[in-house]
Amino acid sequence: MSEKSKGLSKVEEICSQRSGRAKELKDEGKKIMGYFCIYPPLEMLSALDLLPYRILGDMREPITKADACLPTVVCPFDRSALDLGLKGKYDFLDGVVWAHVCEVGEKTAHVWRTYLNPAYFHFIDIPHTIHKPAQNQFVQQLKDFQKTLMSFTGKKLTSEMLAEAINAHNEQRSLVRKLYDLRKPDPPLISGSEVIKTLKAIMSLPVKEGSELLREVISEVGERKDGVPFRPVRLLIWGSIIDDTPLIEMMEELGANVVMDDTCVGSRAFFPDVKLTPDPLEGLAYRYLVDLKCPRTFKESTYGETKKDYLTDLRSRFSYISDYAKEWKVSGVVLQSVRYCDIHGYEVPGLGDYLDSVGLPHTYIEHTYDERSLAPLRTRIQAFLEIIRS
């Protein structure tokens, strides 16, 4: 990576060869720990001087090996990530950490372990409910994770080390929120595609290095005079993973600025902080189980407990979406999901009803995590934008 590169040019450089910096650090003796999805607590890795490296897929890479290990009628993102692993694209990882996000994710984790045989492998069986017994169970899961990490690294993981790492990651999350603040003006100061690239870049770097890159981007974007053009529609995009720019770029080409998101390479991954607690594992458990807003985790229903109506229950689950819409002046919402993602697909009817109740226009699209699958969606997005503008 060029030392002269700054801000968005450095982001472009990292994204063009995402593993480059990790391999440099590996050559210097640092261990690289791959993680899948947003649920493994990264603070526990950073505290032991491991580089957390987000395992992603590649929309541009045809899947040719993973179909021998997973059915073709399951999550194409999981299949893509596994395919890259089977092709040796993640051979620089010293180990991997997986969490129970969904049933397909769990199966992918164990296929990865069997076929790729990493030197370190840990699977966190995270609960799917948020009540207190589930939180206590998750703390025990994190204690098991702590033991295997200490055995792998030969280092003791103390509460002080964890607290320092929590502060470092909270600082990075604060910078991400500042980055998102730059999307509030009309036109926004930074585009949706630039945000995705920036977050993808920092998911490839040590936490403090990523935070420095965020500072450079925020400073550059705040000063530039020729940034994002005005577009008449401001969109929020919700759903399963978007880790590349083609879908966002298509919306921008059609006359919309994507100014907010609720996806796991976006606000969902970065907005909640970890609260410092006497036992740091309790704060981590609360943040990753309760504060993260993903359909894989079920909130307690207010409908069954208090006899309130259906919309009251929807408000308890989705009111943060309308809060985002107000704060970022959103004029429409695109609900999107990769095909076969049940946890997001099942959420769409209820979320659609909630958006109707607050008067937010919305549409739902499904794709196969493949650039070619986006072309047929162009007309649907264009029609949706025309409805908003009319």
N, C-alpha and C positions, 0 to 999 in steps of 0.2 A: 504494500500500500504506500502510495507516494506521501511523503511528509509534507509536501507543499499543498496538497489538496485540502480544501476547507469546505465545511458546510455541505450543501447539496451536491457539489461535485464529488466530495468524498463519499457521500451516500451512494451515488451512481457507481463509483469505483468499487465499493464493497459489494453492492448487489450484483455487479457483473461477474464477480468471482467471489461468491459469498464465503467460501471456506478458506480463502486466502489468509486472512488474519489469524484464524484459528490454527492453521498449519504452521504459520510463523511462530506462534506462541508454543505450539507443541514441540517444534525444533529447539526452543529455548528451555524445554523441560516442564512446561505446564501441562497438566492433564485436562482433556476436553471431555465433558460429560454431555451427551445428547439427551434431550428431554422431549417428550411428545405431549402436545396440548398445553393448556395453561395451568394444570393442576399440581404438578410436582413443585414443592416449595423451593424456589431458586435460591433463597437466602441460605439454605443449608448447604448448597453447593458452593456458593461464593465464600461462605465462612471458612471453608476448608481449602480455599484457593483453587477450586475447580472452576473451569470456564463453562457456564451453562450455555449450551448451543441448541437452539430450537430446531428440531427435525421437521422439515417441510417437504412437500412434494414438488412437482414441476409440471405445470400445465402444458409445456411445450415438448415434453419427453414422452414418446409413446410407451405404453406399458407392455413389456414383452416378457418379463420374468415372473412378476407377482401372480399372474393368473395360474401358475402351477401350484400356488400355495393358498390362494384365497379365491372364493367364487367371484364371478364377474358381476353378480347382482348384490354387491355390498359397496360400501362407501368408496368412491373413486379416489378420494384424497388419501385414505389409508392405503389403498392399493398402490398409489403413486409413490408414497413415501417408502413403502416396503420395496417396491420395484427399484428405487434408487439405491436402497441398502443392498439388495441382491446384486446390483451392478457395480458395487464397490465404491459408490459415491460418498458413503459415510465411513469408509475404512479408517479415517483419521481419528474417529472417536475412541476414547479409552473405555467408555462404558455408556450405558443408557439407563434412563429412569422413565418408567411408564406409569400411568395412573388409570384407574378404571373410569373411563369417560363414558363408554358405551360398550355393548357386547362385542361389536366388531372391533373396536379399539383393543379390547382385552385379547381377543383371538390374534390380532395383529402383533401384539406384544409378545405372545408366546411363540408365534411363528418366527418373529425376529430373533428371539432367544435361541430357538432350535437351529435355525439355518445359518445365522451369523455368529453365534457363540461369542458374544462380547466378553471381555475380561471382567467386566462388572455389569450386573443386571439387577435392577430392583423394580418390583411391581408394587405400587401402593393401591390397596383395595379401598378406595375412598367411599364412604357411605353416600347414599343418594338422598338422604333427608337431612334436615338441619336442626332437629331438636337436640336437647342437651345430651342425651345418651349417645347420639350420633357424633356430636362434637368430642365427647370423651373417648369414643372408639377411635376417632381420627387422631387424637393425641397419642394413643397407643401405637397406631400405625406409624406416626412420625418418630416415635422412640425406636421402633424397629428399623426404620430408615436410617436414623442416626447411628445405630450400632453397625450396620453394614457399611456405611460411609467411613466410619472410623476404622473399621477393619481393613477396608480397601486402601485408605490413605496412610494408615499408621499414625494418624494424628487424633488427639482428643478434641472433641467439639464442645466447647464450654458455652455457658449462657452469655458470657461477655463477648465471645466471638460471634455468636448469633445476633446479639443486640447490635453490634457494629455493622453486620451484613444487612440487617433489617433497615437500619438508618440509611445505608447506601442505596438500597433498592427503593425505599420510600422517597429519597431525594430524586432518583430517576423518574419515579411515577409523578412527582410534582412537576418535573420538567416536561413530561409528556402532556400533562394537563395544560401547561403553558403553551405547548405546541398547538393543542386543540383550541386554545383561546384565539389563536391567530386565524381560525376558520370562522369566527363569529362576525367579522365585518362583512359588508356586502359591496363589492365582491370580497371573498376571503383572501387573506394574504398568502395562503398556501393551498395547493390543490389536494384533492383526495388521493390522487395517484402519488404525489410527492410524500404525503403522510405515510402511505403504505410502505413505500421504499425506505423511508427513514426508520420506521419501526422494524422492518425486516432487517435492516442493517444493525440496529442496536441489539437485536436478538442473536447476533453473531459475534458480539464483543463482550469482554469483561465489563461488569456493571459500571465501574468508574470511567472507563474509556467510552462506553456508550453514552454516559451522561455528558461527557465533554463534547461528544459529537452533537448531542441535542442542543447544547448551549451554542455551538457554532451555527447550527441550522436556524435556531430561533433568532439569533443576532442577525444573520444574513437576510432572512425572510422579512424581519421587521424593518430593514433598511432599503430593500430593493424597490425600485420604482416601476418595474415592468413585470409584475407578477401575474396573478390570475385574472383573466378577463371577466367582465360582468356577464352573467348568464341569468336568464329570467326565472329559473327554477332552482330551488335549494333542496337537496335531497338528504335524507337519512337512510342508510342502508343497514339492514338487520339480518342476522342469520348465521349460517355456518361459515367455515373458514374462507377468507379471501386473503391469500398471501401473495398475490401478484396483481398487476395493474390492468389487464385487458378489459375486464368488466367495467371498472371505474372509468377508464379512458373512453370506452364506448358511450357511457352516459355523458361524459364531458363533451364529446364530439357532437352529441345530439342536443346540446344546449342546456345542460344542468351542471351545477356545482355540487359535488358530494361534500357536504360540510360537517356531517356527523355520522358516526357508525356505532353499531352494537354488534361487533364480531370479535372473534378470539385472536385476531391480529389487529388490535385496535383498542378502543376504550375498555372493552370487557376485560382485557388482559392487564391493563395498566391503571385504571382509575382508583380502585380501592387500595388504601394503605394498610399496612400491618400495624396494629396497635401494640405498643410495647407493654408487655405483661410481666409479672415476676418470673413466671416460667415462659420463656419466649415461644415454646412449642404451642402453648395455649393460644397465644396471639396469632401464630401462623395458622393453626387449625381453624380459628374463627374466620380469618380473612379468606382462606382458600375454600372453605366449605360454605360459609354463610354469606360473606360479602360478594363473592364472585357471582355474577348473574348469568347462568347458563342453564338451558332447559334440561341438562343431564341431572340437575339437582331439583328435587321437588320441595316447594314451600308448603307449609301447612295450609290447608284450605280454610278460609274464613267462612265459606258457605256452610260447611257441615258443622262447624263449631258454634256459630252464633246465629244461624238461620237467616243470615243476610242474603240479599239477592245475588244473582249471577254476576252482575256488573261490579258489585262491591268486591267480589272475589277477584275479578279481572283487574280492578284498580290496585289491589294489594300486590299483584304480580307484575303489572306492566306500567304503573304510573311514572316510573323513571323515564320511560320512552317519551311520554308527553312533556316531561320536564326538559329532556334533551331538546325536543322540538321547539319549545318556547325559547330556551336559552340560545339556541343556534338558529332561530328564525327559519325553521324547516317548513317547506310548503308541500312535501309529499314524502312517503316512506316506501322504499322498495324492500320487500321481504324476499330473501333469496336463500336457497339451500342447494347443496350438492345432492344429486340423486341418491336415493336409498338412505338418506340421513333421517332416520325415524324420529330422533329426539327433537329435531327442529321442525320436521314436517307435522308432527302431532301438535306443535305449539301454534301453528299458523291459524287455524280457525278461531281460537280464543283471542289471539293477538289481533286478528282482523276485526273481530267484534269490538274489542276495546278501542281500536283506532277509529272505527265507525262512531263509537259513542262520544269521542272527543273531536270529531270532525276532521280527522286527518286523512286525506286521500292516500290510498295504498294499492299496491299490486304485488302479486307473488310470481316469482320465476324460479325455475329449477334448471340446473345445468350439470354436466358430467365432469367437471374439473378438467376441461379440455378447451383450448382456444376455439376449435372448430364448433363446439356446441354453443358458443355465444352468438354466432351469426344469426340463427333463427330468432333469437331473443331481441334483436335490434328493432324489429317492427313493433314488438310489444312495448318496449321501453319508449319508443318514439310516440306511440299512441297514448301511453300514460302521461307523458310530458305535455302532449297537446291538450289532454283533458284538464290538467292542472292550469295550463295557460289560458284556457277558454273561460 
